[in-house]
Amino acid sequence: MNIDEIITLINNAGTVDEILNIIKDLHPRDIALALLELNDDKQDLIIDSLKPDELADVLSFIDSDDSSEILEDIAPEKVASILEEMEADDAQDVLEEMDETLVSKIKKHLDKETLEDIEIVSKYEEGTAGALMNPNFIKILKDTSVKDAFKLITKEAPDAEIIDTLFVVDEKDTLLGVLDLKKLIAARMPLTVCDIMLENYIACETSDGMDIVTKKVRDYDVKALPVLENGIILGIITMDDAFEAFTDEAEEDYAKLAGLTEDEEENESVFSSLKKRLPWLAILLLLDVVVALVISSFDDVISSLTILTFFQTAVLGLSGNCGTQSLAVSVRRLSQEKENNHLLKHLGKELLQGFGLGIVLSLVGFLFVVSMLYIKDSSLNIHFIHQVGLVLGIAVLVSVFISNLIGTIIPIILYKLHVDPAVASGPFITTINDIISVLIYFGTALLVLSNYL
């Protein structure tokens, strides 16, 4: 069944038993999508028909702000039982969206272990490994025998996020190594976990950003990345959590590149969307006014040589497109490579590409202008036609080179200032390049075609 069919069936159902019969064999994601589209009464019926662990699975496919809205009208003790079944970082995200008074009531009903886990992740800044980590993992003391290790796994498996990767520690919880479950199964007495663990493990720090975390998970194919603080393991980040964080970051960067402050949700209000779009659009409007003022300063050139206006959009379009391409490549590169030598190499490569593109496009532009003007009006002076072509060629060469430079260097500068490079949005870079390109184009015309003014 598709989501529309599920929603129709639920809307036609009138009792908890009828709804339970509809959703009992559905995947939690399908239930989550349907839940968001139903009215409050039907949402209440679904919530009443599901157990806390089942609701926790459903809410894992819903954003924290929507989850908090769904849960805020439920009795605090039931909300607590649902949160106890969720991962600590997800539970914390939901609580952050709720009213403080309601949060206090809910926390009174949370068990001690869940409350401690939530308090651990809440200490760390959003977007760091510490805020995303899951404190539920299996750690084993280094001198534990293979036999006792199996007993420990059997005991702790129900509450652990994963069991196929185990973490070997000393008495102070300092991480000494990791142990694959398959390797433990193949081991025999009298070996201890210290004898068979992998000491050359990959880990991250609680303060590491998600770009570092996702890069380590991707590059080393880590199923569970240990999160350390002063060598002590506090939690893990699983591959699926890292992938989800990477996706969220990519969507946020995409929104910023489009000139938005953050992602627009499909079901958010028009007013909320306007608040996100208006600031950038207002800034871009002011910059467009600057473009118009720059163009108006060349009134004498334009009035004497109106033919230049035919090719103005070509220069602006090329520079804007080149700048946006460089911006996109630079933001992507900054999310992958942080070392200074790599950034300098990237800057040099982009400048060479800008120069190369400028030469090729300027030659194409020159030939295009000369051919078009000659075909359109053969009575024009051939020397004048060549000079107009030369103006466009020079303007394209310089504009494309500078656009590539701006699109590359601005994200790097922002990164060095510890500002997200994605805030250098595409429309912003394009408009800045328009201002520069107008100055270059008409300034070149003023120099080359001064005899015709």
N, C-alpha and C positions, 0 to 999 in steps of 0.2 A: 504493500500500500504506500501511496505517496502521502505527503503531509496534509494536503487538502482533504483527501479521503479520511485520514485519521481524525482531523478536526471535525468533519461532518458527522462521523460516527459518534464522537464524544459529545457534540452538541445535541444529538438526538437521544443520547443516554440520559436517564433521569436519576439513577441511583449509583451508589458507590460500587455495588456488585457488578452492575452493567459496565461501568467504566473500567473496573479491574479486569473484566473479561476481555475488553478491547485492547488494553495496553500490556497485558501480562506477557505477551510474546514479542513486544516491540523492543528495539534497541533504545537505550537511555537517550541517545542523541535525538531520535525521532520524537520521543516523549517531550524532550526539552524544547524542540522547535514548535511542537503543538502547544505546549504550555504557554509560550510567549504570545500566541495568537488568540487564546481563549479569554473569555470574560472572567471576572473575579469568582463568580459562583462555580464555574466549571473548574477553575484552578483549585478552588477549595476542595472540590470533590476528588480531584486527582491526588492532591496532597493527603487527603484522608485515606485514600486507597493504597498508598505506598508506605512501606516501612522506612525508618530513618536511613538505613544503608542504601536502600533503593533511591530515595530522594537525593542523597548525597551524590550518587552516580549521575542522576539527571542534572543536578545543579553544576556538576563539573563541566557540562557543555554549555553553560550560560554565563555571561559576563557577570562580574561581581556586583555591579550596580543593579542589574536586573534581578539577580538572586536576592539581594537585600530587600528589594521591593516586594518580592514574592513572600519572603520570610517575615517581614515586619508586622504582618497582621496575625501571625501564628503565636500561640502561647510560648513564652520564653523557654519553658522546660522542654518543649518539643523542638524548638530551634536548637537548643543546646545538644539534644540527642542527635540531630542531623549534623551539626558542626563537628561532633566527636567522630563521625564517620568520614569526614573530609580530611584532605591533606592540610597540614598546619598553615602553610602559606596561603592556600585558597580560603580557609576559614578566616584568616586574618584580613584578607582582601574584602570579604563579605562584611565583617564587623566594622571595617573602616568606613563603609558606606552608610552605616546605620547611625541613628541618634544615640548620643552618649548615654542617655538615661536608659534606653532599651538595651544597649550593650552591657551596662552594669547589671541589669536584671538577668540577662542571658548568662553572663559569666558566673553568676551565683550557682547556676545549675550545671556548669561544666565540670567534668571530673578533673582531678589534680593534674594528671598526665597531659591531657589536652590543653589545659590552661598554661602549663609550663611550656609546651611546644609553641603555642601561639605567642607567648611573651618572648620567647627566644627569637623568633623571626621578626617580631615587631620592633626589635631594637635596631634593626639595620635599615639603611636608606633604601627606598624603593629603586629598583633597577640594579641592585647589587646581588651577588651570589648569596649573601646572608639572608636577604629578604625572600629569595626564591627557594632556598634549600628545604628539604624535608628531614626533620629530625628522627624519623622512624626508619632505622636501618639496623642491621645486625652487626654488632662488633664483638670480637672474640679476643680474649687475652692470649698473649703470645705463647704461653706454655700449655695451652689447652690441648688435650689429646684428640686424635681424630674421632674416637668414640664419643667423647664428651661434646665435641663440636656438633655432631649430629643431634645429640640430645638438646643442645641449646637452640639449634635451628628449628627443631620440632616445636619447642616451646614458644619461640618468638616469631615464627613465620606468619601467624595470623595478623599481627600488628605491623609487620615490616612492609615497606613499599616494594622492595624487591628482595629475593633470596638467592639469586644466582651469582651475586657478588657479595663477598663477606669482607669485613675490614678488621685487620689484626692490630691490636693496640696494647700498650703497656698499662700499668696500674693507674697512670695519670691521664689515660685516654689519648696519649700521643700516638698518632698513626705511624705504624711501622711497615705496613704492607697491605696488599689486597690479595684475596684468595678466591679463585673461581670455584663455584660449586662442583663443576665437573672434575676438577683436579682433586677436590676433597673426596669425592665419591671413589675415585681411583686409588686413593691413598690407603695404606694399611698400618695397623699398629706395629711398632710402638711410636710411629711418627707423631709429631705435634704440628699445629698449624704454622708455627714459626719455621719449621723445616721445609714446608711446601709453598709458603706464600711468595708473592711477587714483590720484591722490594723496590723495583724501579717503576713506581706507579705515577700516574698523572693526577694532579690535584689543583685546586684553586683556593684563593683566600676569600674570606667573607666580604672584603671590601672590593673585590674584583667586579668590574662591570659585566653586563650580559654579553657584550661583544667578545670579551676574553673567554667567558665561559663557553659560549656557543662555538667559538673557534677551536677550543680544546676538545670539546665533544665531537666536533666534525672531523678535525685533523687526526685524532687518535682513536676514533670510533669507540668512545667510552660509553658504556651502557649506564654507569652510575659514577658521576664525578664527585669525589669526596671534597667537602668544603672545610677548610682548616682555619684556625685562628691561633697563631703562635704554635703551630704544629699539632694542636689538639683538634680532632675531628668533631664537628658539631652537627653535621648533616650531610646530605647527598643531594645532587641534582641529577635526575634521570634524563635519559635521552629525549623522551617525549616532552618533559618540561622545558628542556633547552630548546627543542624545536618550536614549541608554542611561544616561548619568549622571543626567539628569533623572528617568527612570523609577525608577532605584535610589533616588534621594533621596525621590521621592514615596512609594515603598513603605516606606521607612524612617520617614518622617513618619506614614504611616498606621498603622504598627505602634506608634509612640510614642503616637499619639492613642488607641489601643486599650489603652494601659497596658503595652506591651511595651518592653523595652530595645532590641530590634532585630528584624528580620524573622525569623520562624520558617521554616526550610526544610522542604519537604515530606518529605524523607527523613531528617531529623535524629532523634536518639534521644529517647526520652521524658525521660530525665534531663536532656539539654541543654535541652529545652523547659521543663522545670520550673524550671531555673535562671534562665531568662529571665522566667518569669511570677511566681514566688514573691515577689521583692522588692516589686513594686508591690502585689500582692495582700495582702502582710503589712501594708504601709503603709495600704492601704484598709481592712483589718480593724480596725486601731487607730482610724482615723477613724470607722468605723461604730460602734465602741464609744463614741467621743465623742458621736456623734449620740444613741445610747441614753441616755448620761448626761445630755445636755441635756434630752431628753424626760422623763427621770425627775425632773428638777428641777421639773417642772411637774405633779407628782403630784396636788397639791391641785386644780388647775384641771381636770385630766383626770377625776379621781374625781367632781367636782361636775358637770362638763359633759361626759359621755361622748360626747355628740353631736358634739363637735369632732373626735374621732378618725376619724369617717366621711370628713371632708374633708381630713385631714392629707396623705394620699397625693396628692391633686390639687395641693396647693400645692407639695409636694416634686417631683412629676413635672414640673410646668410650669417651675419654676425650673431644675431640672436640664437639661431639654431646651433651654431658652433659652440657658443657659450654654454647653452643648456646641455649639449652632449658632454662637454668637458666637466661640467658640474656633476652630472650623473655618474660619470666614470670616477671622478675624484671622491665623491661621497661613498661610493661602493668600495673604492680602494682603501679609504680611511677606516672603513668598518672591518677590513681584513688585515691590513698591515699598519703597525704603529711605529716601527723603527724609523729613525730620522733618515738613514741612508736610503731606505726604500722610498720615502716621501720625496727626497731630493731627486732620486732616479725617475720617479713618476713625473715630477715637475719638469725635468729636462726632456723626457719623452713627449709630454704634452706640448711643450714649446716647439720642439722639432716638428711635431705633427701639425701644429698651428701654422708654422712657417711653410711647410710642404703643402698643406691644403690651400694656404693663401696664394702661393705661386700658381698652382694648377687652376684654382678658381678665378684668379685675376686674369690669366691668359684666356680662359673660356669666356669670362665677362667681356674682355677687350674685343675678342673676335665676334661675340654676339652683338655688342653695341655697334661695331663698325658695319657688320653685315646688315643689321636691321635698319640703321639709318640710311645706308646706301640704297637698300631696296625700297624703303619707304619714300625717300626724297633724294633722287639722284642729282638734284640741282645743288645740294649742299656742297660747300667747299670740302674737298677731300682732306685737307689739312685740319679743318675744324672737326670733321668726323673722327679723325685719328686722335685728336686732342681730347674729345669727349670720351672716347674709348679708353684713353690713357688715364683720365680722371677716375673712371669707374674701376679700372684695373688696380690703380694705386690704392684707392679707397678700400677695395675688397681685400687686397693683400694686407694692409695695415689693420683693418677692422677685424679680420678673421684671426690674425695673430694676437691682437690685444684681447679679443673675446675669449680665445683659448686660455690666455694668461689669467684673465679675471676669473673664468669659470674653474680654473685649477687652484689659483693661489688663495682666493677668498675662503674656500672650505678648509684649506690647510691652516690659514691664520686663525679661523674660528676654532679649529681643533686645538691649536697651540694655546688659545685663550680659554680652553676647557668649555667651549660652547659647542652644542651639537651642530656639526657642519651642515646638516640637512636644512637648517633654518635659512640658509642662503638659497631661497626658493627659486625655481625656474623663472617665474614671471618677474621676480626682482632682478635677477641677473640679466634677463632679456631687456628690461627697461633701462638698466644702467648701460648696457651695451648700445642701446638705441641712442642715448645721449652722446656717447663717445663716437659712434659711427656717423652721426649727423655732423658733428664737429669736423671729423676727418674728411667726410665726403665734400661738404661745401667749402671747407678750408682748402682742400686740394684744388677744387674748382676755381677758387679765388686766386690761387697761385698760377695754375696752368692756363686758365682761360682769361687772364686779366686783360688781354688785348681786345676781348669782345664785350667787356663791361661798359 
